[in-house]
Amino acid sequence: MNDNSLSDLKDHLPAVVTHFSESELNDFLDNLFPNTRSRYAVFSFPIQSIDPLAYLEMCWKQDGFQYYWEKPTDEFAIAAGNQITSVSAAGSDRFKIISDKIEDIRQNTAEFSAISHPYSGLFLLGGFSFFDENHDELWNEFPPASFSLPEWMIIKDGKFSLATFVVDIETFDTKLELYDYLVNQLEHIEAALEQKRAIPDATQHDEISTTPLPKQQLDYPQWSDSVQKAKTLIDNNTFEKIVLARSIKVAKNTAIPPTQVVNNLRKQYSNCYNFLIHKPSGDTFLGSTPERLIAARNKLLLTEALAGSIGRGNTATEDAFLEKKLSTNGKDRNEHNFVIQDIEEHLQPFVKDVTRSKTPEIKKLSNVQHLYTPIRAQLNGESNAFDVLSQLHPTPAVGGYPWKKAAPFMKDLEHFDRGRYAGPIGWINGKGNMEFAVAIRSALCTKDYAHLFAGCGIVKDSDPATEWEETNLKLKPMLSALQYD
């Protein structure tokens, strides 16, 4: 095989690739060399089925960028590693800056896909902090907005699997050199399949509710004081709702790798977005959130209101009783309606044909159930999904209502920097599709500690003790997944 003719490609690509056109790849490579106008090239190949999390675990690099995203009930997952380039931003216009930088990368990227698929090609992976600036060095590795262009990705979409590789074209002198690189990457996946290595089965707590909270962190008097101050502000008509969160710190169980934590979460919370972003420094932000912020497929937008919570029963009768109590509780319905109203107000300039159910549904998780209202809309002709994303964050489910009136009080009442907690986390691809969840039920794992976060909505009828117990309930899943004891 010479550099001018790659006529025997099919004999050289590993059998892990299930569909491939040698002539199309040859033509694509010819266009890249020697005078391409693109900086990056993306190659996507359909491959034999593989668990993306298992592959990430086998390829794990503690000193490299690593990413995972999965919602098991949707049968969709992304594993990614290493970093070709990244973009970051801070300040009030960070969404616009990130959108422009991603568009610049897209304009400078050539794409090859061996098969037409909505998830082939370019992806950027990352998220945003809750506020537009961070003021705690704990979050130094996670800027207020940052997205990575990964070197490799494994995507699972139902029973279909896709491998994508990204290269900086300037690092290759010839198309043969680039082709050999692609072969090596695919051979690595094939070797992983042949090993048939499974993720070690994580120890699961039978009763999440038995996971103890670290006693030295239980600062209830400070919490009660913050809730009472918030209620006074509500009584004075300063705002109608504010979400207050807690942060606790526990010694990290260094025997449990991040991939095992996520494996614990995806087994326990199949109806949640289970996510992981690992930085080369070793810091990892991970979690399992039930709350979608936005999903965009072509012109269709999906979002939801998720606010109002109660525990699960030990029996079917008790569970049904708690569901009924949640559905009819005035405080929870009031809190939920704030979220719906705020979302619809922010959607209005960008969309048409908004539809939702008149009464909330119940979303049941293994340890908690929520009031839940899915919302669908069509983008109008002048808007894009990134415009909507910037307007939806933060919803009253994690911020307050009205947000501009509640925001100035949040930091003083919470006593910690949220960083990425409750910010948008997710991905956007070259076709303009995206999915972002709200990074609640999450933890930041540093060298020695795991920092966990949970919050709840405060309205005029809130009781400090009840809200405290709700945050305890929301902290336990992450403590369990981290195998804290």
C-alpha positions in Angstrom: 0.0 0.0 0.0 1.5 3.4 -1.0 0.6 6.9 0.0 -1.1 7.7 -3.3 -3.5 4.8 -3.4 -5.2 3.3 -0.4 -7.0 0.7 -2.5 -6.7 -2.2 0.0 -8.1 -0.4 3.0 -10.8 -2.9 3.7 -8.1 -5.6 4.2 -6.4 -3.4 6.8 -9.2 -2.0 8.9 -9.9 -4.1 12.0 -13.0 -6.3 11.9 -14.5 -4.2 14.8 -15.7 -1.8 12.1 -19.1 -3.0 10.9 -19.5 -0.8 7.8 -17.0 1.0 5.7 -16.4 2.5 2.2 -12.7 2.4 1.2 -13.3 4.8 -1.7 -15.1 7.4 0.4 -12.3 7.4 3.0 -9.6 7.6 0.3 -11.3 10.6 -1.3 -11.7 12.3 2.1 -8.0 11.8 2.9 -7.0 13.1 -0.5 -8.9 16.3 0.2 -7.1 16.7 3.6 -3.6 16.6 2.1 -1.6 18.5 1.4 -3.5 21.8 1.4 -6.5 21.4 3.6 -8.2 24.6 5.0 -9.4 22.6 8.0 -7.5 22.5 11.3 -9.2 19.3 12.6 -10.6 16.2 11.2 -13.2 13.9 12.7 -13.7 10.2 11.7 -16.7 8.1 12.8 -17.1 4.4 12.3 -19.9 2.0 13.3 -18.4 -0.7 15.5 -19.4 -3.9 17.2 -21.3 -3.3 20.5 -19.2 -2.4 23.5 -20.1 -0.9 26.9 -18.7 2.7 26.7 -18.1 2.8 30.5 -16.1 -0.5 30.3 -14.0 0.9 27.6 -13.4 4.1 29.5 -12.3 2.1 32.5 -9.9 0.1 30.4 -8.4 3.2 28.9 -8.5 5.3 32.1 -5.7 7.9 32.3 -5.5 9.6 35.7 -3.5 12.5 34.2 -5.8 13.0 31.2 -9.2 14.4 30.3 -11.9 11.7 30.7 -15.7 12.1 30.2 -18.8 9.9 30.7 -22.5 10.6 30.1 -25.3 8.1 30.2 -29.0 7.8 30.8 -29.7 4.1 30.9 -33.4 4.3 30.2 -32.7 6.2 27.0 -30.1 3.5 26.0 -27.7 6.3 25.2 -24.1 6.8 26.5 -20.9 8.6 25.7 -17.4 7.8 26.8 -14.5 10.0 25.8 -10.9 10.5 26.5 -7.9 12.8 26.0 -8.3 16.3 24.6 -7.4 17.8 21.3 -8.3 21.3 22.3 -10.7 23.1 24.7 -12.6 26.4 25.0 -13.4 28.3 28.1 -15.1 31.5 29.2 -16.2 33.5 32.2 -18.5 36.4 32.9 -22.1 37.3 32.0 -21.6 36.6 28.3 -20.0 33.2 28.8 -22.8 31.3 26.9 -22.3 33.6 23.9 -18.5 33.3 24.0 -18.7 29.5 24.2 -21.2 29.3 21.4 -19.0 31.4 19.1 -15.9 29.4 20.0 -17.6 26.1 19.3 -18.9 27.4 16.0 -15.3 28.4 15.1 -14.1 24.9 15.8 -17.0 23.5 13.7 -16.0 25.8 10.8 -12.4 24.5 11.0 -13.3 20.8 11.2 -13.6 18.3 8.3 -15.8 15.3 9.0 -15.8 11.8 7.7 -18.5 9.2 8.7 -18.7 5.7 7.4 -22.4 5.8 8.0 -25.1 8.5 8.3 -26.1 8.9 11.9 -27.3 11.8 14.1 -24.4 11.2 16.6 -21.5 10.9 14.1 -19.0 13.6 13.8 -18.0 16.5 16.0 -18.8 16.6 19.7 -17.8 19.1 22.4 -18.2 18.0 26.0 -18.4 20.0 29.2 -20.6 22.5 31.0 -21.1 25.7 33.0 -20.8 26.7 36.6 -23.9 27.8 38.4 -22.7 31.5 38.6 -20.7 33.2 35.8 -17.6 33.5 38.1 -16.0 31.1 40.6 -14.4 32.5 43.8 -13.2 29.4 45.5 -9.9 27.7 44.5 -11.7 24.4 45.0 -13.1 24.9 41.5 -9.9 26.0 39.8 -9.9 23.1 37.4 -13.5 23.8 36.4 -13.8 27.3 34.8 -17.2 29.0 34.7 -17.6 27.6 31.2 -15.4 25.0 29.5 -15.8 22.4 26.8 -13.3 19.8 25.4 -12.9 18.4 22.0 -12.0 14.8 22.8 -9.4 12.6 20.9 -11.7 9.6 21.0 -15.3 8.8 21.8 -17.4 5.6 22.1 -21.2 6.3 21.7 -23.9 3.8 22.4 -27.3 4.6 20.9 -29.6 1.7 21.6 -28.0 -1.4 20.1 -25.8 0.7 17.8 -22.2 1.7 18.7 -20.1 4.3 17.1 -16.4 5.1 17.5 -15.2 8.7 16.7 -11.6 9.9 16.5 -10.5 13.6 16.3 -7.1 14.6 15.0 -5.2 17.8 14.6 -4.3 17.6 10.9 -1.1 19.6 11.4 0.4 16.7 13.4 0.3 14.4 10.4 2.6 14.8 7.3 0.8 12.3 5.0 -2.5 10.6 4.6 -0.9 7.2 5.1 0.4 8.3 8.5 -3.1 9.5 9.4 -4.6 6.3 8.2 -2.2 4.2 10.2 -3.2 6.2 13.3 -6.9 5.4 12.7 -6.1 1.7 12.3 -4.2 1.7 15.6 -7.1 3.4 17.4 -9.6 0.8 16.0 -7.2 -2.0 16.9 -7.2 -0.8 20.5 -11.0 -1.1 20.6 -10.9 -4.5 19.0 -8.4 -5.7 21.6 -10.7 -4.4 24.4 -13.6 -6.4 22.9 -11.4 -9.5 22.7 -10.4 -9.2 26.4 -14.1 -9.1 27.3 -13.2 -7.4 30.5 -16.2 -6.3 32.6 -16.4 -3.5 35.0 -15.9 -4.9 38.5 -19.2 -5.4 40.2 -19.5 -2.5 42.7 -20.8 -3.2 46.2 -24.3 -1.8 46.5 -26.0 -0.7 49.6 -29.3 -2.5 50.0 -30.8 0.4 51.8 -29.5 3.8 50.7 -31.4 5.4 53.6 -29.0 3.7 56.0 -26.0 5.5 54.7 -24.8 7.7 57.6 -24.2 11.4 57.1 -20.8 12.7 58.5 -21.7 14.0 62.0 -19.1 16.7 62.1 -20.7 18.4 59.1 -24.2 18.7 60.5 -24.4 22.4 61.0 -28.2 22.6 61.4 -28.3 25.9 63.4 -26.7 27.7 60.5 -29.1 26.1 58.0 -32.1 26.9 60.1 -31.0 30.6 60.4 -30.6 30.8 56.6 -34.0 29.3 55.9 -35.6 31.7 58.4 -33.8 34.7 56.8 -35.1 33.5 53.4 -38.6 33.2 54.7 -38.4 36.8 56.1 -37.3 38.0 52.6 -40.2 36.2 51.1 -42.7 37.7 53.6 -41.3 41.1 52.6 -42.0 40.4 49.0 -38.3 40.5 48.0 -38.8 37.3 46.0 -41.2 34.4 46.0 -38.8 31.4 46.2 -35.1 30.7 46.7 -33.2 27.4 46.5 -30.7 26.9 49.3 -28.0 24.2 49.1 -25.6 22.6 51.5 -22.1 21.3 50.9 -20.5 18.6 53.0 -16.9 17.3 52.9 -15.8 13.7 53.5 -12.5 11.9 53.3 -12.3 10.3 49.8 -12.3 6.5 49.5 -9.2 6.3 47.3 -9.9 2.6 46.7 -12.9 3.4 44.5 -12.1 4.8 41.0 -14.5 7.3 39.4 -15.7 4.8 36.8 -16.8 2.5 39.6 -18.7 5.3 41.3 -20.5 6.0 38.0 -21.2 2.3 37.6 -22.8 2.3 41.1 -24.9 5.3 40.1 -26.1 3.9 36.8 -27.2 0.7 38.3 -29.2 2.5 41.1 -30.5 5.4 39.0 -31.3 4.2 35.5 -33.7 7.1 34.9 -31.1 9.7 35.7 -28.3 11.3 33.8 -25.1 9.8 35.2 -22.1 11.9 34.4 -18.3 12.3 35.0 -15.8 14.9 34.0 -12.2 14.1 35.0 -9.4 16.7 34.6 -5.7 16.0 34.1 -5.0 17.4 37.6 -7.0 14.4 39.0 -10.1 16.3 40.1 -13.4 14.7 39.1 -16.9 16.1 39.0 -19.5 13.4 38.9 -23.1 12.7 39.8 -26.5 11.4 38.9 -29.1 14.0 38.2 -32.8 13.4 37.5 -33.3 16.9 35.9 -33.0 17.6 32.2 -32.4 21.3 31.4 -32.7 21.0 27.6 -32.4 18.6 24.8 -32.4 19.8 21.1 -32.9 17.6 18.1 -33.2 19.7 14.9 -35.9 22.2 15.8 -37.5 20.2 18.6 -36.7 21.3 22.2 -37.4 19.2 25.3 -37.2 20.6 28.8 -39.0 19.9 32.1 -40.0 21.3 35.4 -38.8 19.1 38.3 -39.5 20.6 41.8 -41.3 19.3 44.8 -39.9 16.2 46.5 -40.8 13.4 49.0 -39.3 10.1 50.0 -40.2 6.6 48.8 -42.3 4.2 50.9 -41.1 0.9 52.3 -44.3 -0.8 51.0 -46.4 -0.2 47.9 -49.2 1.2 50.1 -46.8 3.6 51.9 -45.3 4.7 48.5 -48.7 5.4 47.1 -49.6 7.4 50.2 -46.5 9.5 49.8 -47.2 10.0 46.1 -50.7 11.3 47.0 -49.3 13.5 49.7 -46.8 15.1 47.3 -49.4 15.6 44.6 -51.8 17.4 46.9 -49.3 19.3 49.1 -49.8 23.1 48.5 -46.2 24.0 49.3 -44.8 21.5 46.8 -47.3 22.4 44.1 -46.6 26.1 44.6 -42.9 25.5 44.3 -43.4 23.4 41.1 -45.6 26.0 39.5 -42.9 28.7 39.9 -40.6 26.5 37.9 -43.2 25.9 35.1 -44.0 29.6 34.9 -40.4 30.7 34.8 -39.5 28.1 32.0 -42.4 29.2 29.8 -41.5 32.9 30.3 -37.9 32.2 29.2 -38.9 30.0 26.3 -41.5 32.4 24.8 -39.1 34.6 22.7 -37.4 31.6 21.1 -40.1 29.0 20.4 -43.6 28.2 19.1 -46.0 25.4 19.8 -45.3 24.9 23.5 -47.1 21.9 25.0 -47.2 20.4 28.5 -49.6 18.5 30.7 -52.0 20.5 32.9 -51.1 18.6 36.0 -47.7 17.4 37.2 -46.7 13.8 36.8 -44.6 11.9 39.4 -41.0 10.9 38.7 -40.0 8.1 40.9 -36.3 7.4 41.7 -35.0 4.7 44.1 -35.0 7.0 47.2 -37.1 10.0 46.3 -40.0 11.0 44.1 -40.6 14.4 42.4 -43.3 16.5 40.8 -42.5 16.4 37.2 -43.8 18.3 34.1 -42.2 17.6 30.7 -42.4 20.5 28.3 -42.0 20.4 24.5 -41.6 23.3 22.0 -40.4 24.0 18.4 -37.6 26.6 17.8 -38.7 29.5 15.8 -36.7 30.4 12.6 -34.5 33.1 14.2 -33.3 31.2 17.2 -30.9 28.4 18.1 -30.8 26.0 21.0 -27.8 27.7 22.6 -29.9 30.9 22.9 -32.5 28.9 24.8 -29.9 27.2 27.0 -28.5 30.5 28.2 -32.0 31.7 29.1 -33.2 28.6 30.9 -30.3 28.5 33.4 -30.9 28.7 36.2 -34.5 27.5 36.6 -36.3 28.2 39.9 -35.8 24.5 40.7 -32.2 25.3 41.5 -32.2 29.1 41.7 -35.1 31.2 42.7 -38.1 33.1 41.5 -37.9 35.8 40.3 -34.2 34.9 39.7 -32.9 38.5 39.4 -34.4 39.3 42.8 -33.3 36.1 44.6 -29.8 35.9 43.1 -28.1 38.6 45.3 -29.0 36.8 48.5 -28.0 33.3 47.5 -24.3 33.3 48.3 -24.7 34.9 51.7 -27.4 32.5 52.7 -25.5 29.4 51.5 -22.0 30.1 52.8 -20.1 28.2 50.0 -19.3 28.6 46.3 -21.5 26.4 44.1 -19.0 26.0 41.3 -20.4 23.4 38.9 -23.1 22.3 41.3 -26.5 22.9 39.7 -25.0 24.3 36.6 -25.7 22.9 33.0 -23.6 19.9 32.1 -23.7 18.0 28.8 -22.7 18.1 25.2 -23.3 19.7 21.8 -22.4 18.3 18.4 -21.6 19.6 15.0 -25.2 19.1 13.8 -26.5 21.6 16.4 -28.0 18.8 18.6 -27.4 19.1 22.3 -28.4 17.7 25.7 -27.8 19.4 29.0 -28.8 18.3 32.5 -28.7 20.2 35.8 -25.7 19.0 37.8 -27.5 18.3 41.1 -27.0 15.1 43.2 -23.3 15.6 42.5 -19.8 15.6 44.0 -16.4 17.1 43.4 -13.7 14.6 44.2 -10.2 16.1 44.8 -7.0 14.4 45.9 -8.1 13.8 49.5 -11.8 14.7 49.8 -15.2 14.3 48.2 -17.3 17.5 48.4 -21.0 16.7 48.1 -23.9 19.1 47.4 -27.7 19.1 47.8 -30.4 21.7 48.0 -34.1 22.4 48.2 -36.6 25.1 47.4 -37.6 27.6 50.1 -41.0 29.2 49.9 -43.2 31.0 52.4 -44.5 27.7 54.0 -41.1 26.0 54.3 -40.1 24.4 57.6 -36.3 24.4 58.3 -36.3 20.9 59.8 -38.3 19.4 56.9 -36.0 21.0 54.3 -33.0 19.8 56.3 -34.2 16.2 56.1 -34.9 16.7 52.3 -31.3 17.6 51.8 -30.1 14.7 53.8 -32.2 12.4 51.6 -30.6 13.9 48.5 -27.1 13.6 49.9 -27.4 9.9 50.6 -27.2 8.6 47.0 -23.8 10.1 46.3 -22.5 8.9 49.7 -23.7 5.5 48.9 -22.1 5.5 45.4 -18.8 6.7 46.9 -19.1 3.8 49.4 -18.6 6.2 52.3 -18.6 4.6 55.7 
